[in-house]
Every structure is written in structure tokens, then in C-alpha cells.
Amino acid sequence: MNKKELQAEIMRLKKEKDICILAHAYQDHELWEVADYMGDSYGLSLQAEEAPQKNVIMCGVRFMAETVKTLAPEKRVFLANASAGCPMADQLTREDVLKLKEKYPDHTVCAYINTTADLKRAVDVIVTSSSAIKIIGNMPDDKILFVPDPNLGGWIAEQMPEKEFVFSGEGCPSHRKITADDVKKARELHPDAEILVHPECMAEVTKIVDFAGSTTGIMKYAKESEKTEFVIGTENSIVDHLKIECPEKNFYPLSPKCVCDDMRITTLEDVYGCIMGTSGEEIFLSPQEIEESRKPIDRMIELGG
């Protein structure tokens, strides 16, 4: 089958087999075209929870599929490509966090949603890049232990000096490849463009650009702005998506190195194979794992309103 035929067959089969397909924003556009919902990991999980289908296929990475299973435990959840992991999510384990809690007993443990379900069991609250300022701002606690992204954590800390932060973890290896020199070169090459980056970038980058925000925030900003030129500092698939969705505007990658191989590994063939039962992996979490990993997510929802 060629691409269009494969997409048509996936569309037919997902209706026949009662499947909801989720595609993270960093997936290729051809996967967006067969998905029921596109967005960030948390938004996709909420969509899965509300979707009428009994089966869910996640086109993303493992921690995202785990989050879907946590929020929709009654559904069968599949990861389209079983090899799709997240280096940042694997940087710290639940045991690491428990040791950190012993070292910083008076700190509230806040974890980025880009973490495993097992690690979430040991933390107090989860945040996303779009909700972090609001969530932590609404917390009465003034001492925060933030894992596993010190770049996102530092960006949050800059905006709330009234709180004390401790960080652990190394952050996103793809976003760490973007440098201040990349910003300088982009200013020279595209002097009329605004530079929009993700707060997973290093502080040397986020402090000198026009906008820092979540993936969905970057896309919303670019779509709604009266400007017509943008340099995008996040996973480079977003440049491709914006070019398709806003053909009247110009978009350029801030760094050709900002590519997440784990995100790009999923293909239409993987989705088809997952539907047919020849590839992919079903996600299983025990009732205890679901209960304990959901608590910090519920706390996020409570604080976020």
C-alpha cells in the first residue's frame, strides 16, 4: 500500500475496531492525518479519558501511554512503537526520588509530566510546561524539589523568586542542543522574525528570545500573531506542522539538531501493525500503580482549577 492507501485503511480499521488514535505534536504530519486527537501528552490523556472508544493507540513515547492508562484505566492502551522511550523520563527512578525526599524532607516534590508512571508514585504534584507557573504558584509550599528538568525548573523559578527551588535530573537532550549562538545566528539570518522556544531549552536561550512556552503555546502564538516570520526552538516537526497550517507565514528551525529520535521512530506502518496486533505494545499498570501515580496528577488538576 502507498501512504494514502495505508492511511485510508487505518481510518477504516480504527472505526471497525473501536480505536482512538492519539498523536503527539512531535509526530510527523502523516500521523496527525489519521489521529483523532493531536496535542501535548497531558491534553492527549484527557482526550483519551473522555473518548468513547474502548481502545487507544498512542503515537508518542512510553510515558505518554502510561499517563493515558493512568487516567483511563478501563481502556486498553497501546504504544504504537514499543521502542519509543524518552531519555528524560528515564533519568530518574522512583528510588532516586525517595532518596531525594530523605535529603530534602521539607521540600514539596514536583515532577514534570515527562516522567514514568513509577516515578510519579513518589512525588507530590505533576506539572506540564503550560501549567507549571499556575500550579506551583497556587501551591502554599515555598520549598520545591523539581525533577527531572532543571531547565524547565529554572525557567519556572525565574518567574517566582518568592519560592526556593532545588533541581535534580538533566532535562531534555534534544532541547539542550539549542544554544545562545543559535539565537544570535537566527537574528542575523532572519532579522524580522520572532524567536519562539520551549522552556526545556537552556536559560542562556530562554532569556534572549521573544517567547518561551509549551509546544501548544508556541503554535498558538505563531498562528495568532500578526507577524509573518518565526524561528522555532523546539522539536523540528513543529516547524513542518506550522508550515502546513499557516502557509502564508514563514517558519525556520532554530537548530537542525533539535530532533527527538524517539518521537520520530513511530510510522504509519507501526500504527497499522498495532491495529492488526503484529506490532506495538499494550500498556499494563497494576491497580496500585494507577492509584499512586494518579494522586499527583489529581493534585495538579486541583491546583490548576
Wavefront OBJ file of the C-alpha trace (Angstrom):
o trace
v 0.000 0.000 0.000
v 1.159 3.538 -0.666
v 0.831 6.216 2.016
v -2.689 7.352 1.082
v -3.945 3.774 0.850
v -2.394 2.939 4.207
v -3.968 5.995 5.814
v -7.366 5.075 4.362
v -7.066 1.524 5.698
v -6.095 2.806 9.158
v -9.099 5.141 9.143
v -11.378 2.247 8.206
v -9.942 -0.179 10.732
v -9.977 2.205 13.677
v -13.735 2.657 13.270
v -14.286 -1.071 12.836
v -12.193 -1.969 15.897
v -13.346 0.918 18.156
v -9.915 2.558 18.374
v -8.983 6.118 19.270
v -5.613 7.223 17.828
v -3.619 9.895 19.656
v -0.708 11.709 18.007
v 1.690 13.865 19.978
v 2.604 17.226 18.487
v 6.103 15.962 17.663
v 4.835 13.196 15.384
v 5.032 13.509 11.598
v 2.079 15.165 9.896
v 1.063 11.935 8.143
v 0.254 10.541 11.599
v -1.731 13.649 12.510
v -3.879 12.939 9.465
v -5.094 9.588 10.851
v -5.335 10.652 14.504
v -8.485 11.515 16.399
v -6.643 13.982 18.596
v -3.334 15.841 18.417
v -1.618 17.748 21.211
v 0.711 17.521 24.206
v 0.960 14.487 26.457
v -1.427 15.714 29.139
v -4.009 17.046 26.696
v -3.992 13.746 24.835
v -4.516 11.851 28.085
v -7.583 13.927 28.882
v -8.933 13.317 25.389
v -8.392 9.579 25.833
v -10.220 9.651 29.155
v -13.254 11.298 27.529
v -13.179 9.456 24.185
v -15.977 6.902 23.652
v -13.648 4.275 22.155
v -12.573 1.347 24.323
v -9.113 1.072 22.750
v -6.416 3.758 22.492
v -3.240 3.823 20.405
v -0.627 6.383 21.448
v 1.674 7.707 18.742
v 4.251 9.128 21.094
v 6.566 7.719 23.737
v 6.108 5.282 26.605
v 5.482 7.695 29.487
v 2.634 9.253 27.466
v 0.948 5.884 27.013
v 1.390 5.250 30.744
v -0.305 8.559 31.534
v -3.221 7.608 29.294
v -3.545 4.271 31.118
v -3.416 6.076 34.463
v -6.261 8.418 33.529
v -8.270 5.853 31.574
v -7.565 2.531 33.351
v -10.695 0.864 32.000
v -9.422 1.166 28.433
v -6.892 -0.925 26.559
v -3.939 1.354 25.816
v -1.253 0.595 23.246
v 2.054 2.243 22.379
v 2.307 2.195 18.578
v 6.053 1.563 18.611
v 7.286 -0.398 21.623
v 10.799 1.079 21.274
v 9.672 4.692 21.670
v 11.076 5.837 25.001
v 12.083 9.181 26.488
v 15.660 9.776 27.687
v 14.497 12.458 30.122
v 11.778 10.244 31.605
v 14.404 7.580 32.261
v 16.917 9.864 34.004
v 15.491 9.327 37.480
v 13.748 6.379 39.099
v 11.233 6.221 41.930
v 14.059 5.070 44.202
v 16.089 8.153 43.237
v 13.183 10.409 44.186
v 12.647 8.637 47.512
v 16.339 9.267 48.354
v 15.961 12.921 47.374
v 12.946 13.222 49.671
v 15.097 11.969 52.536
v 17.732 14.577 51.678
v 15.189 17.408 51.342
v 12.405 16.448 53.778
v 10.969 19.962 53.935
v 10.580 20.293 50.131
v 7.480 19.515 48.089
v 8.398 17.230 45.200
v 7.178 18.489 41.853
v 7.701 16.397 38.718
v 7.377 17.305 35.080
v 4.770 15.109 33.399
v 7.621 13.749 31.219
v 8.323 11.031 33.784
v 7.465 7.366 34.203
v 4.326 6.206 35.990
v 6.572 4.537 38.568
v 8.361 7.796 39.389
v 5.052 9.661 39.640
v 4.136 7.369 42.537
v 6.821 9.072 44.676
v 6.039 12.750 44.006
v 3.549 15.273 45.385
v 2.394 17.044 42.250
v 2.802 16.868 38.472
v 3.103 19.868 36.134
v 3.159 20.415 32.400
v 5.159 23.116 30.656
v 1.946 25.062 30.039
v 0.562 24.716 33.582
v 3.713 24.819 35.735
v 3.630 28.520 36.627
v -0.010 28.374 37.665
v 0.278 25.079 39.544
v 3.385 25.950 41.554
v 2.136 29.489 42.078
v -1.022 28.106 43.677
v 0.908 25.788 45.973
v 1.231 27.054 49.565
v 4.658 25.410 49.796
v 7.672 27.693 49.367
v 10.350 24.992 49.009
v 10.196 22.984 45.783
v 12.243 19.981 44.654
v 11.773 19.890 40.872
v 12.561 16.859 38.680
v 13.812 15.881 36.122
v 14.349 19.015 34.006
v 16.488 21.767 35.569
v 15.999 23.964 32.503
v 12.205 23.993 32.774
v 12.551 24.208 36.546
v 14.937 27.154 36.294
v 12.585 28.948 33.895
v 9.777 28.487 36.433
v 11.984 29.636 39.318
v 12.908 32.840 37.470
v 9.232 33.805 37.468
v 8.594 33.115 41.142
v 11.555 34.351 43.208
v 9.465 34.053 46.362
v 9.951 30.277 46.264
v 13.108 28.238 46.843
v 13.965 25.574 44.252
v 16.219 22.533 44.196
v 16.665 20.617 40.929
v 17.601 17.072 40.029
v 17.902 15.487 36.594
v 19.484 16.594 33.336
v 16.486 17.618 31.228
v 15.740 17.048 27.566
v 18.814 16.099 25.497
v 17.201 17.357 22.279
v 16.407 20.838 23.614
v 19.828 21.084 25.284
v 21.351 21.104 21.785
v 19.953 24.604 21.174
v 22.456 27.315 22.160
v 22.679 31.075 22.527
v 24.847 31.089 19.386
v 21.912 29.566 17.503
v 19.791 32.507 18.601
v 22.455 35.007 17.531
v 22.746 33.384 14.089
v 18.962 33.308 13.695
v 18.757 37.037 14.464
v 21.304 37.701 11.729
v 19.650 35.423 9.158
v 16.056 36.408 9.930
v 16.093 39.905 11.471
v 12.328 40.357 11.067
v 11.406 37.024 12.665
v 10.325 36.399 16.222
v 12.087 33.560 18.026
v 9.818 31.176 19.938
v 11.294 28.431 22.133
v 10.301 25.744 24.587
v 11.326 26.250 28.245
v 13.125 22.892 28.106
v 15.852 24.939 26.396
v 18.764 26.187 28.490
v 18.465 29.501 30.355
v 21.039 31.079 28.034
v 18.432 30.616 25.285
v 15.101 31.358 27.001
v 16.416 34.649 28.396
v 17.185 36.162 24.983
v 14.221 35.123 22.813
v 10.847 36.708 22.112
v 8.661 33.986 23.626
v 9.136 30.849 25.711
v 6.263 28.448 26.204
v 4.868 24.973 25.732
v 4.572 23.338 22.324
v 0.886 24.207 22.124
v 1.710 27.703 23.358
v 4.306 28.175 20.624
v 1.875 27.031 17.937
v -0.929 29.231 19.278
v 1.390 32.259 19.440
v 2.581 31.776 15.861
v -0.925 31.252 14.499
v -2.423 34.281 16.250
v 0.467 36.716 15.800
v 0.325 39.412 13.136
v 3.972 38.672 12.410
v 4.725 36.542 9.362
v 8.188 35.154 10.184
v 9.145 32.895 13.089
v 12.165 30.924 14.207
v 11.044 27.873 16.182
v 13.163 26.464 19.010
v 11.629 23.110 19.806
v 11.411 19.697 18.127
v 11.687 20.485 14.431
v 8.491 18.654 13.490
v 6.661 21.730 14.796
v 8.243 23.773 12.002
v 6.772 21.349 9.468
v 3.318 21.415 11.093
v 3.240 25.213 11.192
v 4.273 25.465 7.545
v 1.302 23.282 6.619
v -1.191 25.011 8.906
v -0.023 28.578 8.180
v 1.150 28.553 4.532
v 1.050 32.346 4.393
v 3.780 32.586 7.047
v 7.453 31.593 7.105
v 8.950 29.278 9.727
v 12.569 28.315 10.315
v 14.183 25.858 12.764
v 16.369 27.469 15.412
v 18.662 24.443 15.329
v 18.694 21.485 12.924
v 19.902 19.395 15.863
v 16.662 19.660 17.853
v 15.218 16.325 16.753
v 13.808 13.671 19.060
v 14.628 10.313 17.501
v 12.283 8.541 19.907
v 9.365 10.672 18.739
v 10.247 10.258 15.082
v 10.518 6.468 15.286
v 6.750 5.879 15.012
v 5.417 5.352 11.486
v 2.114 4.709 9.746
v 3.239 1.101 9.388
v 3.611 0.908 13.182
v 0.058 2.162 13.669
v -1.284 -0.315 11.137
v 0.684 -3.147 12.745
v -0.570 -2.135 16.177
v -4.159 -2.246 14.949
v -3.563 -5.664 13.394
v -1.841 -6.991 16.514
v 1.525 -7.603 14.854
v 3.477 -4.760 16.482
v 3.226 -2.193 19.233
v 2.781 -2.974 22.913
v -0.169 -2.927 25.290
v 0.475 -0.915 28.438
v -0.280 -2.604 31.750
v -0.241 -0.923 35.170
v -1.383 -2.558 38.394
v -4.294 -1.019 40.341
v -1.780 0.156 42.953
v 0.442 1.782 40.316
v -2.560 3.532 38.808
v -3.839 4.764 42.168
v -0.461 6.043 43.337
v 0.606 7.631 40.035
v -2.744 9.360 39.662
v -2.565 11.166 43.015
v -0.032 13.827 41.908
v -1.968 14.283 38.639
v -5.180 14.849 40.599
v -3.256 17.336 42.737
v -2.256 19.192 39.568
v -5.882 19.335 38.448
v -6.924 20.567 41.909
v -4.330 23.356 41.876
v -4.950 24.236 38.255
v -8.692 24.604 38.562
l 1 2 3 4 5 6 7 8 9 10 11 12 13 14 15 16 17 18 19 20 21 22 23 24 25 26 27 28 29 30 31 32 33 34 35 36 37 38 39 40 41 42 43 44 45 46 47 48 49 50 51 52 53 54 55 56 57 58 59 60 61 62 63 64 65 66 67 68 69 70 71 72 73 74 75 76 77 78 79 80 81 82 83 84 85 86 87 88 89 90 91 92 93 94 95 96 97 98 99 100 101 102 103 104 105 106 107 108 109 110 111 112 113 114 115 116 117 118 119 120 121 122 123 124 125 126 127 128 129 130 131 132 133 134 135 136 137 138 139 140 141 142 143 144 145 146 147 148 149 150 151 152 153 154 155 156 157 158 159 160 161 162 163 164 165 166 167 168 169 170 171 172 173 174 175 176 177 178 179 180 181 182 183 184 185 186 187 188 189 190 191 192 193 194 195 196 197 198 199 200 201 202 203 204 205 206 207 208 209 210 211 212 213 214 215 216 217 218 219 220 221 222 223 224 225 226 227 228 229 230 231 232 233 234 235 236 237 238 239 240 241 242 243 244 245 246 247 248 249 250 251 252 253 254 255 256 257 258 259 260 261 262 263 264 265 266 267 268 269 270 271 272 273 274 275 276 277 278 279 280 281 282 283 284 285 286 287 288 289 290 291 292 293 294 295 296 297 298 299 300 301 302 303 304 305
